[in-house]
């Protein structure tokens, strides 16, 4: 009898511990009462691209294969520092806005590498022919969408549009699977370049959606109606799209009805998920968080997926009150997306002629520096007063290509 009582007490203690652990895990979340798990049976025929890629996906590929994904570098602005042997900011090199340099945030590289991806930088300053020769050997292209300078830098705009055209030609004409992952503001860059008529971008700051945490909610009732998430079952969907919050750095965004009204964009992208928990009731007026290509393997994630696991605010500035959700459910979402990106890349048959040359091209051989994010007149048209970057988030590590 005594042992039964002790066992009962042990179970109760375990339950209390789990409940308290859950409270700690979600300490940053005010309320999850509005979370609603949507599910219904898949419906409707798949698009021609989905039929093609479904056949492609049936072919055997080794999960342990480490695909090689290119990351398009971006024009860097801000102050750049060298790092000492302990990784601490050491010496101010200078204002990079006045220099010719490009960069990739280290957090994006770590986000990809956790899924076994080998990361090769694709310098946007390369001549077009040289850049395309490199793309032909890669298993996909990843666009960080981190720098606001991408909007004004003419060389980057050409590299961006040329790379997107390369992917479209691969899918539509050559019937080759070459996925492109548009992260952060890359989706906005594509919309600005391709939208017909009036701009399809709207201020997120006016809705309180920018530089803050947001929930990401599926707009479809079954992941099988998408390509990017069609391998998720009911339980996995609930685990991936749970109560986690994700940090959004964008000051403008696209809504589902913006895509629907645009004669070109509506044929290219389909909205998959939107930011919720901001008091916008209509799905058509929420801002798109995830979108995917209809006929071409384009996948857009407009929020900071890489921040969840690989960026930590400076606790001396935040008094240990972190803005970013680093909880288990948030990491589960980020890790799932990283693994999906790796699987998409494994479907691409591109290869380097000499496998041993891949190691030499990896981004890990580039110099790592600390960059101080500066807020200046370049943002005056965003309708945000002052520097909106949360405390402790002004510095980040980056790979620098000079």
PyMOL commands that set and color helices and strands:
alter all, ss='L'
color gray80, all
select helices_A, chain A and resi 2-25+48-58+96-98+106-113+128-135+148-151+154-172+186-194+205-207+223-225+234-240+256-261+265-268+283-285+307-310+315-318+328-346+357-361+363-365+377-382
alter helices_A, ss='H'
color red, helices_A
select strands_A, chain A and resi 68-72+74-75+79-83+89-95+102-105+118-122+140-143+179-183+202-203+212-218+246-248+252-253+269-276+288-293+298-301+367-372+395-401
alter strands_A, ss='S'
color yellow, strands_A
deselect
rebuild
show_as cartoon
